[in-house]
Amino acid sequence: MLKPGDFARLRQASRRVGSRYFSAEYRNTEDTAARLGLAVSRRVSKLAVQRNRLKRLVRESFRRNRALLAPIDILVISRSAAVTVPGSELLADLEQLWSRLPRAQR
């Protein structure tokens, strides 16, 4: 998701799921595949390097799991505790988050 309107529609009517280091808001969409939006604020970390690391990890994990997800718009919001955690633990936490989202119909 790139456009402000996409984020606004998601924030109006969405459901929430959470994990230890991330929370996600999602809503069904008419698109053919799941779309990702990220929110990693300066409140999470003042250092851009740390915020960008979290974004890279979320994007990579989403890329691996996208085919399993239903066509939904997802906004992943990072928690400040995620900054100090090793990448492998964050990826495991994201796997747990993806498992709580609606699955694709096959």
C-alpha positions as CSV (number, residue, x, y, z in Angstrom):
1,M,0.0,0.0,0.0
2,L,1.4,3.4,-1.0
3,K,-1.4,5.9,-1.2
4,P,-2.8,7.8,1.8
5,G,-6.3,6.8,0.8
6,D,-5.4,3.1,1.2
7,F,-4.2,3.7,4.7
8,A,-7.3,5.8,5.5
9,R,-9.7,3.1,4.3
10,L,-7.8,0.5,6.3
11,R,-8.0,2.6,9.5
12,Q,-11.7,3.2,9.2
13,A,-12.9,-0.4,9.1
14,S,-10.3,-2.9,10.1
15,R,-9.7,-5.8,12.5
16,R,-6.7,-6.1,14.7
17,V,-4.4,-8.9,15.6
18,G,-1.2,-8.7,17.7
19,S,1.9,-10.5,18.6
20,R,4.7,-9.7,21.1
21,Y,6.6,-7.3,18.9
22,F,4.1,-6.3,16.2
23,S,0.4,-5.6,15.8
24,A,-1.5,-5.6,12.5
25,E,-4.7,-4.1,11.2
26,Y,-6.3,-5.7,8.2
27,R,-9.4,-5.6,6.1
28,N,-10.7,-7.5,3.1
29,T,-10.2,-6.1,-0.3
30,E,-11.1,-6.9,-3.9
31,D,-7.5,-7.1,-5.0
32,T,-6.1,-10.4,-6.1
33,A,-3.3,-10.6,-3.5
34,A,-2.5,-9.3,0.0
35,R,-0.9,-5.9,0.3
36,L,1.4,-4.6,3.0
37,G,1.7,-1.3,4.7
38,L,4.3,-0.5,7.4
39,A,4.2,1.9,10.4
40,V,7.5,2.1,12.2
41,S,7.5,5.5,14.0
42,R,10.3,7.5,15.6
43,R,8.7,6.6,18.9
44,V,9.9,3.0,18.2
45,S,13.5,4.2,17.7
46,K,15.1,7.5,17.1
47,L,17.7,5.8,14.8
48,A,16.7,5.4,11.2
49,V,19.0,2.4,10.9
50,Q,17.0,0.5,13.5
51,R,13.6,1.5,12.0
52,N,14.8,0.4,8.5
53,R,16.0,-3.0,9.9
54,L,12.5,-3.7,11.2
55,K,10.9,-2.7,7.9
56,R,13.3,-5.0,6.0
57,L,12.5,-7.9,8.2
58,V,8.7,-7.4,7.9
59,R,8.9,-7.1,4.1
60,E,11.0,-10.2,3.8
61,S,8.7,-12.2,6.0
62,F,5.6,-10.9,4.2
63,R,7.2,-11.8,0.8
64,R,7.6,-15.4,2.0
65,N,4.0,-15.7,3.3
66,R,2.1,-13.6,0.8
67,A,0.8,-16.5,-1.2
68,L,-0.8,-18.1,1.9
69,L,-2.7,-15.0,2.8
70,A,-6.2,-14.0,1.6
71,P,-6.5,-10.8,-0.5
72,I,-6.4,-8.3,2.4
73,D,-4.7,-5.0,3.1
74,I,-2.4,-5.3,6.1
75,L,-0.9,-2.5,8.2
76,V,1.9,-3.9,10.4
77,I,2.8,-1.6,13.3
78,S,6.1,-2.2,15.1
79,R,6.3,-2.0,18.9
80,S,9.3,-0.4,20.6
81,A,10.4,-3.7,22.2
82,A,11.3,-5.1,18.7
83,V,14.3,-2.9,18.3
84,T,16.6,-4.9,20.7
85,V,15.4,-8.3,19.6
86,P,17.5,-10.6,17.3
87,G,16.2,-11.0,13.7
88,S,15.5,-14.7,14.1
89,E,13.1,-14.0,17.0
90,L,11.4,-11.2,15.1
91,L,10.9,-13.5,12.1
92,A,9.4,-16.2,14.3
93,D,7.1,-13.5,15.9
94,L,6.0,-12.4,12.4
95,E,5.2,-16.0,11.4
96,Q,2.9,-16.2,14.4
97,L,1.3,-12.9,13.3
98,W,0.7,-14.1,9.7
99,S,-0.9,-17.3,11.0
100,R,-3.6,-15.2,12.8
101,L,-4.6,-13.5,9.5
102,P,-7.2,-14.9,7.1
103,R,-5.9,-17.6,4.8
104,A,-6.2,-17.8,1.0
105,Q,-9.0,-20.1,-0.4
106,R,-7.5,-22.8,-2.5
